[in-house]
Every structure is written in C-alpha cells, then in structure tokens.
Amino acid sequence: MRKMIGRGAVAALGLAALAGAAQAQTIEMKISHIFPSSHFNQTRVLQPWADEIAAKTGGKVKFTIYAAGSALGDISKQFDQVRAGAVDVALALPGVPRDRHPRTVLIELPFVVRSAETATKVLGEMYDKFLAADFPGVHMLSLTSTNAGSIHSRTKPIKDLSDLKGMRVRSPTPPITAMLEFLGATPVGLPPTQIYENAEKGTVDAVVMPWGPVGAFKLEEVLAQHLDADAYVVSQYTVMNQRRYESLTADVKKVIDDVSAAHFTAQRWAKVWTDTDDEAKETARKRGQQIGAVAPATRAQWRKDLAPVIDKYLADQEKAGQKDVRPVFAEMQRLIAKYE
C-alpha cells in the first residue's frame, strides 16, 4: 500500500510538472491601445494580427488586449508604459503627448500628404535613418498613417478654411493646432472618446478628423456638415518593449516579424482606412448630410497660404533643440512627391 501511495504521489508530481512546463511555455503578452474595443484599430488590425501570431506559434503566444477605458488605455501613457514593460505592445499616436516623437509628426503638418498609403510608405522608408531616434527602448512593429482628415462641423457649413475663424475646433495633433491658431480658430484638445459628448453639448463646434474615426465614434450623429479638405494625416505606431522582444526565442521572433510585415503593409493599411472612410461617408449620406469637395487647385492654394504655419512650426522645433527637423521634413517632401 505504501508503495502504491508513493507511486501515486510521484505520478501526481509528474503530471503537475508537465502542466507547469506547458504553462511556462505559454508566452502571455499585454497589448494596450487608445481606442474603444469596438474600434476598427482593434477589430480589423490588432485582433487579427494577434490571432495570427497565436495560430502560427501553435498557441505558444497569447495576447490580452486592453482598450481605452481600461487601466492601460490612457492615450498619454502608451509609450511610457510599453517602454517600461507595463505592457508588451502598444498602439498609439506619436503626437500625444506633445513633443515626444518630434520628427515623426512632421508628416502631420497641414496639406503635406493626402493618403494613408503614401504616408505609410514614406514613414517606413525613413524610419531607420531619420525616425528611429523618436522611439528609444522599443521594437517597431509598424509606423503607419491615417488617410487625410476632413472638416466636420455641428451646424455651420465649411466651404473655405477662413470659415473656421472664431470656431472651437477639436484638434488631433500639435501641427493641426498650429494650423487652427493661424486660421483664427480656437483649438480644443480632446481624446477621441470625449468628442461625441462635447460636440453634442456644443463645447466644440467642429472636428478635424479622418472619416474612419467619425464612423467608429458615431460622430455623424452630432456633426452634420462635412468638407473633404484632405487637410492632414495622423501617424500611428505599434511598438513592442525592446527587452521583451529580445527575450523571445528565434522562432517566435520570426513569426512576429513575418506577421507584422504582412499585416502592416502600406497597401493593407490603406485599405483599412479607405474601407472605414467609405463606410462612414455612406452612413452620413443616409442621414441626408452633405459632403463638400475641394478642387485640387483650391487645395494647392490652401497649402501655399499655410506655408507660414509650417515655417513657424519648424522654427519653433529648432528653438526647442530639434536641429534636424528641416532635413527630415525635406526628405519627407521628396518621398511624398515621388509617390503622389
């Protein structure tokens, strides 16, 4: 009897050891981002990316996603918490907090670039030589861009940039804040999750934003006038903690690198934005809302009119110690011209 009990105990210990080994082989990772869990950046980008990595590692890697509203979803803390290892992966905007990624956000200056595909190609080509210094302590998975943003007003039709004078306008990034101030508008800083209630209450009169997020946040319910100005793009990063990445086995690294390379191509990223833009526009049209267009010649003139905004922004960055902003911006312009 003692021998049987002993054998049973050994067997139980063996099973426990096997279970522990299996558990040890599972790599648990946290992903944080700044959007609601229903936002397409989670449902069409991060979740499929995470699912494919999990599948191709045979379940060895498991992701848990923390969206806006969670303890890890603060828009201003994404880069700090991924670099510190509080999360393993983060998707957020280089423009928040201000001046954290000064070279990257130059692509967000007004009327510089029009499409997600072009901007994503440019950011990718420039990363190693020009932009990597913006992202110390992390492994870059993707540096991408939205399509160009439109102007969405509660009640006032916007036909020209001068119509924004005197209006309270939600601004997404420091470069667009500079543009709005130049035009005589009052920029209002708000996280995307707070736009709806502030527009509904009239705290803001208008929003400068791509169409995709308008649909994702149902802003067509509170914003009735639209102008497709192609005013600016917003860059986005998806990064992994560098130490975490380096700790992974070669096979897991390869899966992450391969899946990221496939998921975050300029063409695939552009399709996400184009699809969501089109869906949001269709929703606005069904509500009977008008969407104004801007002639190419008018847009070109606006770009010339806003040249002082760009010059001042670059000069202010130089005064703040960013001595390489002009060559970085010149390279951006060269590559944008190549693609557009």
C-alpha positions as CSV (number, residue, x, y, z in Angstrom):
1,M,0.0,0.0,0.0
2,R,2.8,2.4,0.9
3,K,4.5,1.6,-2.5
4,M,1.2,2.4,-4.3
5,I,0.7,5.6,-2.5
6,G,4.3,6.6,-3.2
7,R,3.9,5.8,-6.9
8,G,0.7,7.8,-7.0
9,A,2.4,10.8,-5.4
10,V,5.3,10.6,-7.9
11,A,2.8,10.3,-10.8
12,A,0.9,13.3,-9.4
13,L,4.0,15.3,-9.1
14,G,5.0,14.3,-12.7
15,L,1.6,15.5,-14.0
16,A,2.0,18.7,-12.1
17,A,5.5,19.2,-13.5
18,L,4.2,18.6,-17.0
19,A,1.3,21.0,-16.5
20,G,3.8,23.6,-15.1
21,A,6.1,23.1,-18.1
22,A,3.2,23.6,-20.5
23,Q,2.2,26.7,-18.7
24,A,5.7,28.0,-18.7
25,Q,5.8,27.6,-22.5
26,T,2.9,29.9,-23.0
27,I,4.0,33.5,-23.5
28,E,1.4,35.9,-22.1
29,M,1.5,39.4,-23.7
30,K,-0.5,42.5,-23.0
31,I,-1.5,44.9,-25.8
32,S,-2.8,48.4,-25.0
33,H,-4.3,51.0,-27.3
34,I,-6.2,54.2,-27.1
35,F,-9.5,53.3,-28.9
36,P,-12.7,51.6,-27.7
37,S,-12.7,47.8,-28.1
38,S,-15.2,48.2,-31.0
39,H,-12.9,50.5,-32.9
40,F,-11.5,49.1,-36.2
41,N,-8.0,49.5,-34.9
42,Q,-8.8,46.6,-32.6
43,T,-11.3,44.6,-34.7
44,R,-9.6,44.9,-38.1
45,V,-5.9,45.5,-37.1
46,L,-4.7,44.4,-33.7
47,Q,-7.0,41.4,-33.1
48,P,-6.3,39.7,-36.5
49,W,-2.6,40.4,-36.0
50,A,-2.7,38.8,-32.5
51,D,-4.8,35.9,-33.6
52,E,-2.5,35.0,-36.5
53,I,0.6,35.1,-34.3
54,A,-1.2,32.9,-31.7
55,A,-2.2,30.4,-34.5
56,K,1.3,30.3,-36.1
57,T,3.0,29.7,-32.8
58,G,0.6,26.9,-32.0
59,G,-0.9,28.8,-29.1
60,K,2.6,29.5,-27.6
61,V,1.9,33.2,-27.7
62,K,-1.3,34.5,-26.1
63,F,-2.4,38.2,-26.2
64,T,-4.7,40.1,-24.0
65,I,-5.9,43.5,-25.4
66,Y,-6.6,46.5,-23.1
67,A,-8.6,49.2,-24.9
68,A,-9.5,52.8,-24.0
69,G,-11.3,53.0,-20.7
70,S,-9.1,50.2,-19.2
71,A,-6.4,50.9,-16.7
72,L,-3.9,50.7,-19.5
73,G,-5.7,52.6,-22.2
74,D,-4.7,56.2,-21.3
75,I,-3.7,58.0,-24.5
76,S,-0.9,59.9,-22.9
77,K,0.8,56.9,-21.3
78,Q,1.2,54.4,-24.1
79,F,4.8,54.9,-25.0
80,D,6.0,55.2,-21.4
81,Q,4.2,52.0,-20.3
82,V,5.4,49.9,-23.2
83,R,9.0,51.1,-22.8
84,A,8.8,50.4,-19.0
85,G,7.3,46.9,-19.7
86,A,3.9,47.6,-18.1
87,V,2.5,46.3,-21.4
88,D,4.3,44.4,-24.1
89,V,2.8,46.0,-27.2
90,A,1.1,49.4,-27.6
91,L,-0.7,51.2,-30.5
92,A,-0.9,54.9,-30.1
93,L,-0.3,58.3,-31.8
94,P,3.2,60.0,-31.9
95,G,1.5,63.4,-31.5
96,V,0.5,62.5,-27.9
97,P,2.0,63.6,-25.6
98,R,3.3,66.7,-27.4
99,D,7.0,66.7,-28.5
100,R,7.6,63.1,-27.6
101,H,8.2,62.0,-31.2
102,P,9.1,65.3,-32.9
103,R,10.4,64.0,-36.3
104,T,7.6,61.6,-37.0
105,V,4.8,64.1,-36.5
106,L,6.3,66.3,-39.2
107,I,4.3,64.3,-41.7
108,E,1.1,65.6,-40.0
109,L,1.8,69.2,-41.0
110,P,-1.2,70.7,-42.9
111,F,-1.7,69.7,-46.6
112,V,1.6,67.9,-46.8
113,V,0.3,64.4,-47.7
114,R,-3.1,63.1,-48.7
115,S,-3.3,59.3,-48.4
116,A,-2.5,56.6,-45.8
117,E,-0.7,54.5,-48.4
118,T,1.8,57.3,-49.4
119,A,2.3,58.4,-45.8
120,T,2.9,54.9,-44.6
121,K,5.4,54.2,-47.4
122,V,7.3,57.4,-46.5
123,L,7.4,56.7,-42.8
124,G,8.6,53.2,-43.5
125,E,11.4,54.3,-45.8
126,M,12.6,57.0,-43.4
127,Y,12.4,55.0,-40.2
128,D,15.9,53.6,-39.9
129,K,17.8,56.7,-40.9
130,F,15.6,59.5,-39.8
131,L,12.9,58.5,-37.3
132,A,14.2,55.7,-35.1
133,A,15.6,58.2,-32.6
134,D,12.0,59.1,-31.8
135,F,11.4,55.6,-30.4
136,P,14.1,54.6,-27.9
137,G,13.7,51.4,-26.0
138,V,11.1,49.8,-28.2
139,H,11.0,47.4,-31.2
140,M,9.0,49.0,-34.0
141,L,6.3,46.7,-35.4
142,S,4.6,49.3,-37.6
143,L,4.7,53.0,-38.3
144,T,1.6,53.9,-40.3
145,S,-0.8,56.7,-41.1
146,T,-4.5,57.5,-41.5
147,N,-6.0,58.8,-44.7
148,A,-6.2,62.6,-44.8
149,G,-8.6,64.3,-42.4
150,S,-11.8,66.2,-43.3
151,I,-13.5,69.0,-41.5
152,H,-16.8,68.1,-39.7
153,S,-19.0,70.8,-38.3
154,R,-22.0,70.7,-36.0
155,T,-24.2,73.1,-37.9
156,K,-22.1,75.7,-39.8
157,P,-21.2,74.7,-43.4
158,I,-17.5,74.9,-44.0
159,K,-16.6,75.9,-47.6
160,D,-13.3,77.6,-47.0
161,L,-10.6,77.4,-44.3
162,S,-11.5,81.0,-43.4
163,D,-14.9,79.7,-42.2
164,L,-13.1,78.2,-39.2
165,K,-12.3,81.6,-37.8
166,G,-13.8,82.0,-34.3
167,M,-14.9,78.4,-34.1
168,R,-13.9,76.0,-31.3
169,V,-12.3,73.1,-33.2
170,R,-11.1,69.8,-31.7
171,S,-7.5,69.4,-32.8
172,P,-5.8,65.9,-33.0
173,T,-2.2,66.9,-33.2
174,P,0.2,69.8,-32.5
175,P,0.7,70.6,-36.2
176,I,-3.0,70.9,-36.7
177,T,-3.3,73.0,-33.5
178,A,-0.8,75.4,-35.2
179,M,-2.9,75.5,-38.3
180,L,-6.1,76.2,-36.4
181,E,-4.5,79.0,-34.4
182,F,-3.2,80.6,-37.7
183,L,-6.7,80.5,-39.1
184,G,-8.2,82.2,-36.1
185,A,-9.9,79.2,-34.6
186,T,-9.7,78.0,-31.0
187,P,-8.1,74.5,-30.9
188,V,-9.6,72.2,-28.3
189,G,-7.6,69.2,-27.1
190,L,-9.8,66.1,-26.5
191,P,-9.2,62.4,-26.6
192,P,-11.3,60.7,-29.3
193,T,-13.6,59.1,-26.7
194,Q,-14.7,62.5,-25.5
195,I,-15.5,64.1,-28.8
196,Y,-19.2,62.9,-29.0
197,E,-20.4,64.4,-25.7
198,N,-18.5,67.7,-26.3
199,A,-19.9,68.1,-29.8
200,E,-23.4,67.1,-28.6
201,K,-23.2,69.8,-25.8
202,G,-21.7,72.4,-28.1
203,T,-18.4,72.6,-26.3
204,V,-16.8,72.2,-29.7
205,D,-18.2,73.5,-32.9
206,A,-16.2,71.3,-35.3
207,V,-13.7,68.5,-35.6
208,V,-10.8,67.9,-37.9
209,M,-10.6,64.1,-38.4
210,P,-10.5,61.4,-41.0
211,W,-13.8,59.8,-41.9
212,G,-13.0,56.4,-40.4
213,P,-13.0,57.6,-36.7
214,V,-16.1,59.6,-37.4
215,G,-17.9,56.4,-38.1
216,A,-16.2,54.5,-35.3
217,F,-17.3,57.0,-32.7
218,K,-20.7,57.6,-34.4
219,L,-19.9,61.3,-34.7
220,E,-22.2,61.7,-37.7
221,E,-25.0,61.8,-35.1
222,V,-23.7,65.1,-33.7
223,L,-21.8,66.5,-36.7
224,A,-23.9,67.3,-39.8
225,Q,-21.7,69.4,-42.1
226,H,-18.7,67.9,-43.8
227,L,-15.9,69.1,-46.1
228,D,-13.4,66.7,-47.6
229,A,-10.4,69.0,-47.3
230,D,-7.7,66.3,-47.2
231,A,-6.2,68.6,-44.6
232,Y,-3.6,66.3,-42.8
233,V,-2.8,62.8,-41.8
234,V,-2.2,61.3,-38.3
235,S,0.6,58.9,-37.9
236,Q,0.3,55.8,-35.6
237,Y,2.8,53.4,-34.1
238,T,2.6,49.9,-33.0
239,V,5.6,49.0,-30.8
240,M,6.9,46.2,-28.6
241,N,9.0,46.6,-25.5
242,Q,12.6,46.0,-26.7
243,R,13.7,43.8,-23.8
244,R,10.6,41.7,-24.2
245,Y,11.2,41.2,-27.9
246,E,14.9,40.3,-27.4
247,S,13.9,37.7,-24.7
248,L,11.8,35.7,-27.2
249,T,13.1,32.6,-29.0
250,A,14.2,32.9,-32.6
251,D,11.1,31.1,-33.9
252,V,8.7,33.3,-32.0
253,K,10.5,36.5,-33.2
254,K,10.3,35.3,-36.7
255,V,6.5,34.7,-36.5
256,I,6.0,38.2,-35.0
257,D,8.2,39.8,-37.6
258,D,6.6,37.9,-40.5
259,V,3.1,38.5,-39.4
260,S,3.8,42.2,-38.7
261,A,5.4,42.6,-42.1
262,A,2.3,41.1,-43.8
263,H,-0.3,42.9,-41.7
264,F,1.1,46.4,-41.7
265,T,2.0,46.9,-45.4
266,A,1.1,50.3,-46.8
267,Q,-1.5,48.8,-49.1
268,R,-3.2,46.7,-46.5
269,W,-3.2,49.6,-44.0
270,A,-4.6,52.0,-46.7
271,K,-7.4,49.5,-47.4
272,V,-8.5,49.6,-43.7
273,W,-8.7,53.3,-43.8
274,T,-10.3,53.6,-47.2
275,D,-12.9,51.0,-46.3
276,T,-13.8,52.6,-43.0
277,D,-13.8,56.1,-44.6
278,D,-16.3,54.9,-47.3
279,E,-18.5,53.2,-44.7
280,A,-18.6,56.3,-42.6
281,K,-19.4,58.6,-45.6
282,E,-22.2,56.3,-46.6
283,T,-23.7,56.5,-43.1
284,A,-23.6,60.3,-43.3
285,R,-25.3,60.3,-46.7
286,K,-28.0,58.0,-45.4
287,R,-28.7,60.7,-42.8
288,G,-29.2,63.2,-45.6
289,Q,-25.9,65.0,-44.8
290,Q,-23.9,66.8,-47.5
291,I,-20.3,66.2,-48.1
292,G,-18.4,69.0,-49.8
293,A,-15.4,68.5,-52.0
294,V,-12.3,70.7,-52.6
295,A,-10.9,71.3,-56.0
296,P,-7.2,70.4,-56.4
297,A,-6.4,74.0,-57.3
298,T,-8.1,75.2,-54.2
299,R,-6.2,72.7,-52.0
300,A,-2.9,73.7,-53.6
301,Q,-3.7,77.4,-52.8
302,W,-4.5,76.5,-49.2
303,R,-1.2,74.7,-49.0
304,K,0.6,77.9,-50.1
305,D,-1.5,80.0,-47.7
306,L,-0.4,77.8,-44.8
307,A,3.3,77.8,-45.6
308,P,3.9,80.3,-42.7
309,V,2.4,77.7,-40.4
310,I,4.9,75.1,-41.5
311,D,7.8,77.5,-41.4
312,K,7.0,78.7,-37.9
313,Y,6.4,75.1,-36.7
314,L,9.9,74.0,-38.0
315,A,11.5,77.1,-36.5
316,D,9.9,76.5,-33.1
317,Q,11.1,72.9,-33.1
318,E,14.6,74.1,-33.9
319,K,14.4,76.6,-31.0
320,A,13.4,73.7,-28.8
321,G,16.5,71.8,-29.7
322,Q,15.4,69.6,-32.6
323,K,18.1,70.7,-35.0
324,D,17.4,68.1,-37.7
325,V,13.7,68.9,-38.4
326,R,14.3,70.7,-41.7
327,P,16.3,67.9,-43.4
328,V,13.9,65.3,-42.1
329,F,10.9,67.4,-43.4
330,A,12.7,67.9,-46.7
331,E,13.2,64.2,-47.1
332,M,9.5,63.6,-46.3
333,Q,8.5,66.1,-49.0
334,R,10.9,64.4,-51.5
335,L,9.4,61.0,-50.9
336,I,5.8,62.3,-50.9
337,A,6.4,63.9,-54.3
338,K,7.8,60.6,-55.5
339,Y,4.7,58.7,-54.5
340,E,1.9,61.3,-55.1
